[in-house]
Amino acid sequence: MIMKTFYVCPHCGNNKEFRIFTSNFQVIKQSPLLGIRTTETGVLPSLRQNDNYIECSLCSQRFEYEDAAAIGKKYLQETQRLRMSEPVSHS
Ligand SMILES: [Zn+2]
């Protein structure tokens, strides 16, 4: 579901703050370190009911959920792999 999805902006790589436009409007903040959403504002009614996209707070580009979510997924896999390979590699 959308609530658990981690987003990364395909345009500028922002992974911290997004505006979400659906039939509602929401601002969310994420923790790139934890890979989770940390804050989300209360849901406000959107002006246009047909909207269905997210907007990057940094570069103001709009894109599809799936695009940002797909990059977010890769991002999380990458950071997890780095984290796991860290402790053993040095002596
Ligand atoms: Zn961006």
PDB file of the backbone (N, CA, C, O) and the ligand in Angstrom, with CONECT records:
HET     ZN  A 101       1
ATOM      1  N   MET A   1       0.823  -1.205   0.000  1.00  0.00           N
ATOM      2  CA  MET A   1       0.000   0.000   0.000  1.00  0.00           C
ATOM      3  C   MET A   1       0.856   1.254   0.000  1.00  0.00           C
ATOM      4  O   MET A   1       2.042   1.199   0.325  1.00  0.00           O
ATOM      5  N   ILE A   2       0.283   2.345  -0.350  1.00  0.00           N
ATOM      6  CA  ILE A   2       1.000   3.609  -0.479  1.00  0.00           C
ATOM      7  C   ILE A   2       1.689   4.022   0.827  1.00  0.00           C
ATOM      8  O   ILE A   2       2.802   4.545   0.807  1.00  0.00           O
ATOM      9  N   MET A   3       1.036   3.789   1.931  1.00  0.00           N
ATOM     10  CA  MET A   3       1.549   4.244   3.220  1.00  0.00           C
ATOM     11  C   MET A   3       2.934   3.698   3.529  1.00  0.00           C
ATOM     12  O   MET A   3       3.720   4.355   4.211  1.00  0.00           O
ATOM     13  N   LYS A   4       3.240   2.512   3.038  1.00  0.00           N
ATOM     14  CA  LYS A   4       4.502   1.869   3.399  1.00  0.00           C
ATOM     15  C   LYS A   4       5.570   2.073   2.338  1.00  0.00           C
ATOM     16  O   LYS A   4       6.690   1.582   2.477  1.00  0.00           O
ATOM     17  N   THR A   5       5.234   2.785   1.299  1.00  0.00           N
ATOM     18  CA  THR A   5       6.157   2.911   0.188  1.00  0.00           C
ATOM     19  C   THR A   5       7.189   4.002   0.436  1.00  0.00           C
ATOM     20  O   THR A   5       6.863   5.076   0.942  1.00  0.00           O
ATOM     21  N   PHE A   6       8.421   3.720   0.078  1.00  0.00           N
ATOM     22  CA  PHE A   6       9.494   4.693   0.189  1.00  0.00           C
ATOM     23  C   PHE A   6       9.747   5.296  -1.193  1.00  0.00           C
ATOM     24  O   PHE A   6       9.929   4.570  -2.170  1.00  0.00           O
ATOM     25  N   TYR A   7       9.756   6.625  -1.263  1.00  0.00           N
ATOM     26  CA  TYR A   7       9.886   7.286  -2.559  1.00  0.00           C
ATOM     27  C   TYR A   7      11.242   7.952  -2.727  1.00  0.00           C
ATOM     28  O   TYR A   7      11.817   8.480  -1.776  1.00  0.00           O
ATOM     29  N   VAL A   8      11.735   7.916  -3.949  1.00  0.00           N
ATOM     30  CA  VAL A   8      12.903   8.709  -4.313  1.00  0.00           C
ATOM     31  C   VAL A   8      12.574   9.456  -5.595  1.00  0.00           C
ATOM     32  O   VAL A   8      12.027   8.869  -6.528  1.00  0.00           O
ATOM     33  N   CYS A   9      12.893  10.715  -5.655  1.00  0.00           N
ATOM     34  CA  CYS A   9      12.603  11.521  -6.834  1.00  0.00           C
ATOM     35  C   CYS A   9      13.462  11.088  -8.011  1.00  0.00           C
ATOM     36  O   CYS A   9      14.688  11.086  -7.901  1.00  0.00           O
ATOM     37  N   PRO A  10      12.847  10.717  -9.148  1.00  0.00           N
ATOM     38  CA  PRO A  10      13.601  10.297 -10.324  1.00  0.00           C
ATOM     39  C   PRO A  10      14.386  11.448 -10.929  1.00  0.00           C
ATOM     40  O   PRO A  10      15.311  11.226 -11.710  1.00  0.00           O
ATOM     41  N   HIS A  11      14.031  12.652 -10.582  1.00  0.00           N
ATOM     42  CA  HIS A  11      14.628  13.824 -11.212  1.00  0.00           C
ATOM     43  C   HIS A  11      15.878  14.303 -10.465  1.00  0.00           C
ATOM     44  O   HIS A  11      16.936  14.460 -11.076  1.00  0.00           O
ATOM     45  N   CYS A  12      15.769  14.534  -9.157  1.00  0.00           N
ATOM     46  CA  CYS A  12      16.883  15.117  -8.409  1.00  0.00           C
ATOM     47  C   CYS A  12      17.418  14.211  -7.314  1.00  0.00           C
ATOM     48  O   CYS A  12      18.422  14.532  -6.678  1.00  0.00           O
ATOM     49  N   GLY A  13      16.751  13.072  -7.088  1.00  0.00           N
ATOM     50  CA  GLY A  13      17.242  12.145  -6.082  1.00  0.00           C
ATOM     51  C   GLY A  13      16.793  12.470  -4.661  1.00  0.00           C
ATOM     52  O   GLY A  13      17.216  11.815  -3.708  1.00  0.00           O
ATOM     53  N   ASN A  14      15.957  13.459  -4.520  1.00  0.00           N
ATOM     54  CA  ASN A  14      15.406  13.776  -3.200  1.00  0.00           C
ATOM     55  C   ASN A  14      14.728  12.551  -2.602  1.00  0.00           C
ATOM     56  O   ASN A  14      13.938  11.878  -3.265  1.00  0.00           O
ATOM     57  N   ASN A  15      15.048  12.270  -1.337  1.00  0.00           N
ATOM     58  CA  ASN A  15      14.411  11.113  -0.703  1.00  0.00           C
ATOM     59  C   ASN A  15      13.852  11.474   0.671  1.00  0.00           C
ATOM     60  O   ASN A  15      13.663  10.616   1.533  1.00  0.00           O
ATOM     61  N   LYS A  16      13.595  12.763   0.847  1.00  0.00           N
ATOM     62  CA  LYS A  16      13.177  13.182   2.178  1.00  0.00           C
ATOM     63  C   LYS A  16      11.763  13.735   2.263  1.00  0.00           C
ATOM     64  O   LYS A  16      11.044  13.470   3.226  1.00  0.00           O
ATOM     65  N   GLU A  17      11.372  14.492   1.267  1.00  0.00           N
ATOM     66  CA  GLU A  17      10.080  15.159   1.418  1.00  0.00           C
ATOM     67  C   GLU A  17       9.316  15.232   0.101  1.00  0.00           C
ATOM     68  O   GLU A  17       9.866  15.605  -0.935  1.00  0.00           O
ATOM     69  N   PHE A  18       8.038  14.868   0.162  1.00  0.00           N
ATOM     70  CA  PHE A  18       7.210  14.866  -1.033  1.00  0.00           C
ATOM     71  C   PHE A  18       5.819  15.388  -0.732  1.00  0.00           C
ATOM     72  O   PHE A  18       5.342  15.330   0.402  1.00  0.00           O
ATOM     73  N   ARG A  19       5.188  15.890  -1.758  1.00  0.00           N
ATOM     74  CA  ARG A  19       3.777  16.205  -1.668  1.00  0.00           C
ATOM     75  C   ARG A  19       3.017  15.167  -2.475  1.00  0.00           C
ATOM     76  O   ARG A  19       3.388  14.838  -3.601  1.00  0.00           O
ATOM     77  N   ILE A  20       1.973  14.670  -1.893  1.00  0.00           N
ATOM     78  CA  ILE A  20       1.208  13.615  -2.550  1.00  0.00           C
ATOM     79  C   ILE A  20      -0.165  14.140  -2.932  1.00  0.00           C
ATOM     80  O   ILE A  20      -0.913  14.649  -2.097  1.00  0.00           O
ATOM     81  N   PHE A  21      -0.474  14.005  -4.201  1.00  0.00           N
ATOM     82  CA  PHE A  21      -1.766  14.454  -4.696  1.00  0.00           C
ATOM     83  C   PHE A  21      -2.591  13.276  -5.181  1.00  0.00           C
ATOM     84  O   PHE A  21      -2.249  12.624  -6.168  1.00  0.00           O
ATOM     85  N   THR A  22      -3.658  13.019  -4.493  1.00  0.00           N
ATOM     86  CA  THR A  22      -4.629  12.054  -5.006  1.00  0.00           C
ATOM     87  C   THR A  22      -5.970  12.749  -4.883  1.00  0.00           C
ATOM     88  O   THR A  22      -6.077  13.943  -5.164  1.00  0.00           O
ATOM     89  N   SER A  23      -6.980  12.027  -4.473  1.00  0.00           N
ATOM     90  CA  SER A  23      -8.223  12.718  -4.166  1.00  0.00           C
ATOM     91  C   SER A  23      -8.040  13.536  -2.889  1.00  0.00           C
ATOM     92  O   SER A  23      -8.876  14.366  -2.533  1.00  0.00           O
ATOM     93  N   ASN A  24      -6.909  13.273  -2.205  1.00  0.00           N
ATOM     94  CA  ASN A  24      -6.520  14.078  -1.062  1.00  0.00           C
ATOM     95  C   ASN A  24      -5.143  14.661  -1.288  1.00  0.00           C
ATOM     96  O   ASN A  24      -4.443  14.290  -2.231  1.00  0.00           O
ATOM     97  N   PHE A  25      -4.758  15.581  -0.412  1.00  0.00           N
ATOM     98  CA  PHE A  25      -3.435  16.175  -0.482  1.00  0.00           C
ATOM     99  C   PHE A  25      -2.695  15.941   0.821  1.00  0.00           C
ATOM    100  O   PHE A  25      -3.247  16.143   1.902  1.00  0.00           O
ATOM    101  N   GLN A  26      -1.438  15.513   0.715  1.00  0.00           N
ATOM    102  CA  GLN A  26      -0.651  15.195   1.891  1.00  0.00           C
ATOM    103  C   GLN A  26       0.796  15.569   1.697  1.00  0.00           C
ATOM    104  O   GLN A  26       1.317  15.488   0.585  1.00  0.00           O
ATOM    105  N   VAL A  27       1.460  15.980   2.773  1.00  0.00           N
ATOM    106  CA  VAL A  27       2.900  16.166   2.731  1.00  0.00           C
ATOM    107  C   VAL A  27       3.535  15.074   3.579  1.00  0.00           C
ATOM    108  O   VAL A  27       3.148  14.858   4.727  1.00  0.00           O
ATOM    109  N   ILE A  28       4.509  14.391   3.002  1.00  0.00           N
ATOM    110  CA  ILE A  28       5.172  13.327   3.769  1.00  0.00           C
ATOM    111  C   ILE A  28       6.660  13.598   3.884  1.00  0.00           C
ATOM    112  O   ILE A  28       7.260  14.216   3.005  1.00  0.00           O
ATOM    113  N   LYS A  29       7.250  13.127   4.980  1.00  0.00           N
ATOM    114  CA  LYS A  29       8.691  13.185   5.156  1.00  0.00           C
ATOM    115  C   LYS A  29       9.198  11.790   5.433  1.00  0.00           C
ATOM    116  O   LYS A  29       8.555  11.008   6.133  1.00  0.00           O
ATOM    117  N   GLN A  30      10.363  11.481   4.876  1.00  0.00           N
ATOM    118  CA  GLN A  30      10.939  10.157   5.024  1.00  0.00           C
ATOM    119  C   GLN A  30      12.316  10.246   5.651  1.00  0.00           C
ATOM    120  O   GLN A  30      12.993  11.269   5.545  1.00  0.00           O
ATOM    121  N   SER A  31      12.720   9.191   6.291  1.00  0.00           N
ATOM    122  CA  SER A  31      14.080   9.077   6.774  1.00  0.00           C
ATOM    123  C   SER A  31      14.859   8.146   5.863  1.00  0.00           C
ATOM    124  O   SER A  31      14.612   6.940   5.859  1.00  0.00           O
ATOM    125  N   PRO A  32      15.804   8.687   5.083  1.00  0.00           N
ATOM    126  CA  PRO A  32      16.597   7.856   4.172  1.00  0.00           C
ATOM    127  C   PRO A  32      17.425   6.833   4.940  1.00  0.00           C
ATOM    128  O   PRO A  32      17.703   5.752   4.421  1.00  0.00           O
ATOM    129  N   LEU A  33      17.820   7.155   6.158  1.00  0.00           N
ATOM    130  CA  LEU A  33      18.614   6.230   6.960  1.00  0.00           C
ATOM    131  C   LEU A  33      17.801   5.018   7.368  1.00  0.00           C
ATOM    132  O   LEU A  33      18.280   3.886   7.300  1.00  0.00           O
ATOM    133  N   LEU A  34      16.582   5.256   7.790  1.00  0.00           N
ATOM    134  CA  LEU A  34      15.745   4.163   8.261  1.00  0.00           C
ATOM    135  C   LEU A  34      14.952   3.529   7.137  1.00  0.00           C
ATOM    136  O   LEU A  34      14.488   2.395   7.257  1.00  0.00           O
ATOM    137  N   GLY A  35      14.799   4.259   6.047  1.00  0.00           N
ATOM    138  CA  GLY A  35      14.032   3.726   4.938  1.00  0.00           C
ATOM    139  C   GLY A  35      12.542   3.705   5.199  1.00  0.00           C
ATOM    140  O   GLY A  35      11.809   2.902   4.622  1.00  0.00           O
ATOM    141  N   ILE A  36      12.102   4.584   6.065  1.00  0.00           N
ATOM    142  CA  ILE A  36      10.673   4.629   6.365  1.00  0.00           C
ATOM    143  C   ILE A  36      10.150   6.059   6.329  1.00  0.00           C
ATOM    144  O   ILE A  36      10.915   7.022   6.359  1.00  0.00           O
ATOM    145  N   ARG A  37       8.868   6.166   6.265  1.00  0.00           N
ATOM    146  CA  ARG A  37       8.197   7.453   6.348  1.00  0.00           C
ATOM    147  C   ARG A  37       8.118   7.869   7.806  1.00  0.00           C
ATOM    148  O   ARG A  37       7.693   7.091   8.660  1.00  0.00           O
ATOM    149  N   THR A  38       8.529   9.099   8.089  1.00  0.00           N
ATOM    150  CA  THR A  38       8.560   9.534   9.481  1.00  0.00           C
ATOM    151  C   THR A  38       7.413  10.470   9.831  1.00  0.00           C
ATOM    152  O   THR A  38       6.902  10.449  10.951  1.00  0.00           O
ATOM    153  N   THR A  39       7.020  11.278   8.880  1.00  0.00           N
ATOM    154  CA  THR A  39       5.965  12.243   9.156  1.00  0.00           C
ATOM    155  C   THR A  39       4.987  12.313   7.996  1.00  0.00           C
ATOM    156  O   THR A  39       5.385  12.239   6.833  1.00  0.00           O
ATOM    157  N   GLU A  40       3.744  12.451   8.307  1.00  0.00           N
ATOM    158  CA  GLU A  40       2.810  12.798   7.257  1.00  0.00           C
ATOM    159  C   GLU A  40       1.750  13.731   7.829  1.00  0.00           C
ATOM    160  O   GLU A  40       1.274  13.546   8.948  1.00  0.00           O
ATOM    161  N   THR A  41       1.402  14.709   7.058  1.00  0.00           N
ATOM    162  CA  THR A  41       0.413  15.665   7.521  1.00  0.00           C
ATOM    163  C   THR A  41      -0.971  15.034   7.475  1.00  0.00           C
ATOM    164  O   THR A  41      -1.182  14.004   6.834  1.00  0.00           O
ATOM    165  N   GLY A  42      -1.884  15.657   8.149  1.00  0.00           N
ATOM    166  CA  GLY A  42      -3.262  15.211   8.058  1.00  0.00           C
ATOM    167  C   GLY A  42      -3.748  15.344   6.635  1.00  0.00           C
ATOM    168  O   GLY A  42      -3.284  16.201   5.883  1.00  0.00           O
ATOM    169  N   VAL A  43      -4.653  14.520   6.285  1.00  0.00           N
ATOM    170  CA  VAL A  43      -5.158  14.507   4.917  1.00  0.00           C
ATOM    171  C   VAL A  43      -6.073  15.710   4.688  1.00  0.00           C
ATOM    172  O   VAL A  43      -7.026  15.949   5.430  1.00  0.00           O
ATOM    173  N   LEU A  44      -5.750  16.444   3.646  1.00  0.00           N
ATOM    174  CA  LEU A  44      -6.585  17.581   3.281  1.00  0.00           C
ATOM    175  C   LEU A  44      -7.284  17.279   1.966  1.00  0.00           C
ATOM    176  O   LEU A  44      -6.727  16.590   1.111  1.00  0.00           O
ATOM    177  N   PRO A  45      -8.470  17.776   1.801  1.00  0.00           N
ATOM    178  CA  PRO A  45      -9.161  17.563   0.530  1.00  0.00           C
ATOM    179  C   PRO A  45      -8.417  18.260  -0.603  1.00  0.00           C
ATOM    180  O   PRO A  45      -8.001  19.410  -0.463  1.00  0.00           O
ATOM    181  N   SER A  46      -8.254  17.577  -1.702  1.00  0.00           N
ATOM    182  CA  SER A  46      -7.588  18.174  -2.847  1.00  0.00           C
ATOM    183  C   SER A  46      -8.563  19.033  -3.632  1.00  0.00           C
ATOM    184  O   SER A  46      -9.777  18.837  -3.587  1.00  0.00           O
ATOM    185  N   LEU A  47      -7.992  19.993  -4.354  1.00  0.00           N
ATOM    186  CA  LEU A  47      -8.848  20.872  -5.148  1.00  0.00           C
ATOM    187  C   LEU A  47      -9.394  20.148  -6.365  1.00  0.00           C
ATOM    188  O   LEU A  47     -10.516  20.387  -6.814  1.00  0.00           O
ATOM    189  N   ARG A  48      -8.553  19.246  -6.890  1.00  0.00           N
ATOM    190  CA  ARG A  48      -8.976  18.509  -8.080  1.00  0.00           C
ATOM    191  C   ARG A  48      -9.034  17.036  -7.768  1.00  0.00           C
ATOM    192  O   ARG A  48      -8.031  16.445  -7.369  1.00  0.00           O
ATOM    193  N   GLN A  49     -10.163  16.449  -7.938  1.00  0.00           N
ATOM    194  CA  GLN A  49     -10.384  15.065  -7.524  1.00  0.00           C
ATOM    195  C   GLN A  49      -9.650  14.049  -8.386  1.00  0.00           C
ATOM    196  O   GLN A  49      -9.440  12.916  -7.953  1.00  0.00           O
ATOM    197  N   ASN A  50      -9.261  14.427  -9.582  1.00  0.00           N
ATOM    198  CA  ASN A  50      -8.679  13.450 -10.502  1.00  0.00           C
ATOM    199  C   ASN A  50      -7.163  13.343 -10.426  1.00  0.00           C
ATOM    200  O   ASN A  50      -6.552  12.568 -11.161  1.00  0.00           O
ATOM    201  N   ASP A  51      -6.555  14.127  -9.529  1.00  0.00           N
ATOM    202  CA  ASP A  51      -5.105  14.081  -9.443  1.00  0.00           C
ATOM    203  C   ASP A  51      -4.632  12.737  -8.937  1.00  0.00           C
ATOM    204  O   ASP A  51      -5.285  12.100  -8.111  1.00  0.00           O
ATOM    205  N   ASN A  52      -3.489  12.317  -9.443  1.00  0.00           N
ATOM    206  CA  ASN A  52      -2.896  11.080  -8.956  1.00  0.00           C
ATOM    207  C   ASN A  52      -1.405  11.077  -9.257  1.00  0.00           C
ATOM    208  O   ASN A  52      -0.933  10.388 -10.161  1.00  0.00           O
ATOM    209  N   TYR A  53      -0.685  11.858  -8.482  1.00  0.00           N
ATOM    210  CA  TYR A  53       0.759  11.920  -8.686  1.00  0.00           C
ATOM    211  C   TYR A  53       1.420  12.402  -7.408  1.00  0.00           C
ATOM    212  O   TYR A  53       0.747  12.831  -6.471  1.00  0.00           O
ATOM    213  N   ILE A  54       2.762  12.327  -7.377  1.00  0.00           N
ATOM    214  CA  ILE A  54       3.469  12.930  -6.271  1.00  0.00           C
ATOM    215  C   ILE A  54       4.413  13.988  -6.801  1.00  0.00           C
ATOM    216  O   ILE A  54       4.882  13.921  -7.937  1.00  0.00           O
ATOM    217  N   GLU A  55       4.678  14.957  -5.960  1.00  0.00           N
ATOM    218  CA  GLU A  55       5.507  16.073  -6.367  1.00  0.00           C
ATOM    219  C   GLU A  55       6.691  16.186  -5.418  1.00  0.00           C
ATOM    220  O   GLU A  55       6.534  16.121  -4.199  1.00  0.00           O
ATOM    221  N   CYS A  56       7.875  16.356  -5.991  1.00  0.00           N
ATOM    222  CA  CYS A  56       9.080  16.498  -5.194  1.00  0.00           C
ATOM    223  C   CYS A  56       9.124  17.886  -4.566  1.00  0.00           C
ATOM    224  O   CYS A  56       8.886  18.887  -5.242  1.00  0.00           O
ATOM    225  N   SER A  57       9.427  17.943  -3.275  1.00  0.00           N
ATOM    226  CA  SER A  57       9.467  19.229  -2.594  1.00  0.00           C
ATOM    227  C   SER A  57      10.685  20.049  -2.969  1.00  0.00           C
ATOM    228  O   SER A  57      10.694  21.266  -2.785  1.00  0.00           O
ATOM    229  N   LEU A  58      11.710  19.402  -3.491  1.00  0.00           N
ATOM    230  CA  LEU A  58      12.930  20.112  -3.832  1.00  0.00           C
ATOM    231  C   LEU A  58      12.900  20.680  -5.242  1.00  0.00           C
ATOM    232  O   LEU A  58      13.173  21.864  -5.437  1.00  0.00           O
ATOM    233  N   CYS A  59      12.573  19.851  -6.224  1.00  0.00           N
ATOM    234  CA  CYS A  59      12.671  20.302  -7.611  1.00  0.00           C
ATOM    235  C   CYS A  59      11.298  20.551  -8.231  1.00  0.00           C
ATOM    236  O   CYS A  59      11.206  20.996  -9.375  1.00  0.00           O
ATOM    237  N   SER A  60      10.227  20.266  -7.479  1.00  0.00           N
ATOM    238  CA  SER A  60       8.857  20.541  -7.928  1.00  0.00           C
ATOM    239  C   SER A  60       8.450  19.782  -9.186  1.00  0.00           C
ATOM    240  O   SER A  60       7.491  20.156  -9.861  1.00  0.00           O
ATOM    241  N   GLN A  61       9.185  18.715  -9.499  1.00  0.00           N
ATOM    242  CA  GLN A  61       8.784  17.864 -10.609  1.00  0.00           C
ATOM    243  C   GLN A  61       7.649  16.951 -10.165  1.00  0.00           C
ATOM    244  O   GLN A  61       7.579  16.527  -9.012  1.00  0.00           O
ATOM    245  N   ARG A  62       6.776  16.666 -11.101  1.00  0.00           N
ATOM    246  CA  ARG A  62       5.706  15.727 -10.800  1.00  0.00           C
ATOM    247  C   ARG A  62       5.969  14.406 -11.490  1.00  0.00           C
ATOM    248  O   ARG A  62       6.475  14.371 -12.612  1.00  0.00           O
ATOM    249  N   PHE A  63       5.626  13.319 -10.820  1.00  0.00           N
ATOM    250  CA  PHE A  63       5.825  12.019 -11.437  1.00  0.00           C
ATOM    251  C   PHE A  63       4.847  11.014 -10.872  1.00  0.00           C
ATOM    252  O   PHE A  63       4.128  11.283  -9.910  1.00  0.00           O
ATOM    253  N   GLU A  64       4.839   9.843 -11.497  1.00  0.00           N
ATOM    254  CA  GLU A  64       3.921   8.785 -11.105  1.00  0.00           C
ATOM    255  C   GLU A  64       4.398   8.122  -9.822  1.00  0.00           C
ATOM    256  O   GLU A  64       5.595   8.071  -9.539  1.00  0.00           O
ATOM    257  N   TYR A  65       3.453   7.619  -9.059  1.00  0.00           N
ATOM    258  CA  TYR A  65       3.790   6.844  -7.859  1.00  0.00           C
ATOM    259  C   TYR A  65       4.766   5.728  -8.166  1.00  0.00           C
ATOM    260  O   TYR A  65       5.772   5.546  -7.482  1.00  0.00           O
ATOM    261  N   GLU A  66       4.442   4.985  -9.215  1.00  0.00           N
ATOM    262  CA  GLU A  66       5.213   3.768  -9.508  1.00  0.00           C
ATOM    263  C   GLU A  66       6.671   4.090  -9.804  1.00  0.00           C
ATOM    264  O   GLU A  66       7.569   3.355  -9.394  1.00  0.00           O
ATOM    265  N   ASP A  67       6.902   5.183 -10.512  1.00  0.00           N
ATOM    266  CA  ASP A  67       8.270   5.559 -10.851  1.00  0.00           C
ATOM    267  C   ASP A  67       9.088   5.824  -9.597  1.00  0.00           C
ATOM    268  O   ASP A  67      10.177   5.278  -9.421  1.00  0.00           O
ATOM    269  N   ALA A  68       8.549   6.664  -8.736  1.00  0.00           N
ATOM    270  CA  ALA A  68       9.265   7.029  -7.518  1.00  0.00           C
ATOM    271  C   ALA A  68       9.398   5.843  -6.574  1.00  0.00           C
ATOM    272  O   ALA A  68      10.407   5.697  -5.885  1.00  0.00           O
ATOM    273  N   ALA A  69       8.377   5.002  -6.548  1.00  0.00           N
ATOM    274  CA  ALA A  69       8.405   3.841  -5.659  1.00  0.00           C
ATOM    275  C   ALA A  69       9.412   2.814  -6.134  1.00  0.00           C
ATOM    276  O   ALA A  69      10.084   2.177  -5.322  1.00  0.00           O
ATOM    277  N   ALA A  70       9.525   2.645  -7.461  1.00  0.00           N
ATOM    278  CA  ALA A  70      10.474   1.679  -8.017  1.00  0.00           C
ATOM    279  C   ALA A  70      11.899   2.105  -7.691  1.00  0.00           C
ATOM    280  O   ALA A  70      12.725   1.271  -7.323  1.00  0.00           O
ATOM    281  N   ILE A  71      12.192   3.384  -7.821  1.00  0.00           N
ATOM    282  CA  ILE A  71      13.520   3.888  -7.489  1.00  0.00           C
ATOM    283  C   ILE A  71      13.765   3.798  -5.985  1.00  0.00           C
ATOM    284  O   ILE A  71      14.869   3.480  -5.542  1.00  0.00           O
ATOM    285  N   GLY A  72      12.730   4.080  -5.213  1.00  0.00           N
ATOM    286  CA  GLY A  72      12.841   3.981  -3.763  1.00  0.00           C
ATOM    287  C   GLY A  72      13.174   2.570  -3.317  1.00  0.00           C
ATOM    288  O   GLY A  72      13.952   2.369  -2.384  1.00  0.00           O
ATOM    289  N   LYS A  73      12.580   1.594  -3.992  1.00  0.00           N
ATOM    290  CA  LYS A  73      12.821   0.194  -3.665  1.00  0.00           C
ATOM    291  C   LYS A  73      14.275  -0.181  -3.931  1.00  0.00           C
ATOM    292  O   LYS A  73      14.929  -0.821  -3.107  1.00  0.00           O
ATOM    293  N   LYS A  74      14.767   0.230  -5.099  1.00  0.00           N
ATOM    294  CA  LYS A  74      16.162  -0.025  -5.441  1.00  0.00           C
ATOM    295  C   LYS A  74      17.091   0.645  -4.444  1.00  0.00           C
ATOM    296  O   LYS A  74      18.094   0.074  -4.016  1.00  0.00           O
ATOM    297  N   TYR A  75      16.731   1.874  -4.085  1.00  0.00           N
ATOM    298  CA  TYR A  75      17.535   2.641  -3.142  1.00  0.00           C
ATOM    299  C   TYR A  75      17.678   1.889  -1.822  1.00  0.00           C
ATOM    300  O   TYR A  75      18.775   1.789  -1.273  1.00  0.00           O
ATOM    301  N   LEU A  76      16.570   1.365  -1.320  1.00  0.00           N
ATOM    302  CA  LEU A  76      16.581   0.654  -0.042  1.00  0.00           C
ATOM    303  C   LEU A  76      17.402  -0.626  -0.119  1.00  0.00           C
ATOM    304  O   LEU A  76      18.146  -0.956   0.805  1.00  0.00           O
ATOM    305  N   GLN A  77      17.257  -1.349  -1.241  1.00  0.00           N
ATOM    306  CA  GLN A  77      18.035  -2.572  -1.417  1.00  0.00           C
ATOM    307  C   GLN A  77      19.526  -2.259  -1.425  1.00  0.00           C
ATOM    308  O   GLN A  77      20.334  -2.980  -0.839  1.00  0.00           O
ATOM    309  N   GLU A  78      19.867  -1.178  -2.095  1.00  0.00           N
ATOM    310  CA  GLU A  78      21.258  -0.772  -2.209  1.00  0.00           C
ATOM    311  C   GLU A  78      21.839  -0.403  -0.845  1.00  0.00           C
ATOM    312  O   GLU A  78      22.936  -0.844  -0.501  1.00  0.00           O
ATOM    313  N   THR A  79      21.117   0.397  -0.072  1.00  0.00           N
ATOM    314  CA  THR A  79      21.624   0.823   1.233  1.00  0.00           C
ATOM    315  C   THR A  79      21.710  -0.347   2.196  1.00  0.00           C
ATOM    316  O   THR A  79      22.602  -0.398   3.043  1.00  0.00           O
ATOM    317  N   GLN A  80      20.775  -1.295   2.064  1.00  0.00           N
ATOM    318  CA  GLN A  80      20.823  -2.460   2.932  1.00  0.00           C
ATOM    319  C   GLN A  80      22.028  -3.325   2.628  1.00  0.00           C
ATOM    320  O   GLN A  80      22.676  -3.856   3.530  1.00  0.00           O
ATOM    321  N   ARG A  81      22.319  -3.458   1.339  1.00  0.00           N
ATOM    322  CA  ARG A  81      23.453  -4.275   0.939  1.00  0.00           C
ATOM    323  C   ARG A  81      24.760  -3.646   1.439  1.00  0.00           C
ATOM    324  O   ARG A  81      25.660  -4.345   1.905  1.00  0.00           O
ATOM    325  N   LEU A  82      24.846  -2.324   1.335  1.00  0.00           N
ATOM    326  CA  LEU A  82      26.030  -1.625   1.807  1.00  0.00           C
ATOM    327  C   LEU A  82      26.201  -1.808   3.308  1.00  0.00           C
ATOM    328  O   LEU A  82      27.307  -2.029   3.802  1.00  0.00           O
ATOM    329  N   ARG A  83      25.095  -1.711   4.015  1.00  0.00           N
ATOM    330  CA  ARG A  83      25.137  -1.820   5.463  1.00  0.00           C
ATOM    331  C   ARG A  83      25.586  -3.217   5.901  1.00  0.00           C
ATOM    332  O   ARG A  83      26.332  -3.379   6.867  1.00  0.00           O
ATOM    333  N   MET A  84      25.106  -4.211   5.162  1.00  0.00           N
ATOM    334  CA  MET A  84      25.429  -5.579   5.543  1.00  0.00           C
ATOM    335  C   MET A  84      26.854  -5.951   5.232  1.00  0.00           C
ATOM    336  O   MET A  84      27.440  -6.788   5.919  1.00  0.00           O
ATOM    337  N   SER A  85      27.433  -5.338   4.196  1.00  0.00           N
ATOM    338  CA  SER A  85      28.783  -5.705   3.807  1.00  0.00           C
ATOM    339  C   SER A  85      29.827  -4.931   4.608  1.00  0.00           C
ATOM    340  O   SER A  85      31.015  -5.250   4.554  1.00  0.00           O
ATOM    341  N   GLU A  86      29.391  -3.927   5.342  1.00  0.00           N
ATOM    342  CA  GLU A  86      30.319  -3.059   6.045  1.00  0.00           C
ATOM    343  C   GLU A  86      31.131  -3.723   7.185  1.00  0.00           C
ATOM    344  O   GLU A  86      32.362  -3.688   7.162  1.00  0.00           O
ATOM    345  N   PRO A  87      30.455  -4.317   8.168  1.00  0.00           N
ATOM    346  CA  PRO A  87      31.162  -4.701   9.399  1.00  0.00           C
ATOM    347  C   PRO A  87      32.218  -5.782   9.194  1.00  0.00           C
ATOM    348  O   PRO A  87      33.216  -5.800   9.914  1.00  0.00           O
ATOM    349  N   VAL A  88      32.025  -6.686   8.229  1.00  0.00           N
ATOM    350  CA  VAL A  88      32.922  -7.824   8.107  1.00  0.00           C
ATOM    351  C   VAL A  88      34.142  -7.537   7.247  1.00  0.00           C
ATOM    352  O   VAL A  88      35.159  -8.221   7.367  1.00  0.00           O
ATOM    353  N   SER A  89      34.051  -6.526   6.375  1.00  0.00           N
ATOM    354  CA  SER A  89      35.060  -6.380   5.329  1.00  0.00           C
ATOM    355  C   SER A  89      36.404  -5.850   5.852  1.00  0.00           C
ATOM    356  O   SER A  89      37.425  -6.033   5.190  1.00  0.00           O
ATOM    357  N   HIS A  90      36.427  -5.202   7.014  1.00  0.00           N
ATOM    358  CA  HIS A  90      37.682  -4.640   7.500  1.00  0.00           C
ATOM    359  C   HIS A  90      38.205  -5.410   8.703  1.00  0.00           C
ATOM    360  O   HIS A  90      37.432  -5.941   9.500  1.00  0.00           O
ATOM    361  N   SER A  91      39.517  -5.463   8.821  1.00  0.00           N
ATOM    362  CA  SER A  91      40.084  -6.102  10.005  1.00  0.00           C
ATOM    363  C   SER A  91      41.263  -5.294  10.530  1.00  0.00           C
ATOM    364  O   SER A  91      41.877  -5.674  11.528  1.00  0.00           O
TER     365      SER A  91
HETATM  366 ZN    ZN A 101      13.177  16.176  -7.103  1.00  0.00          ZN2+
END
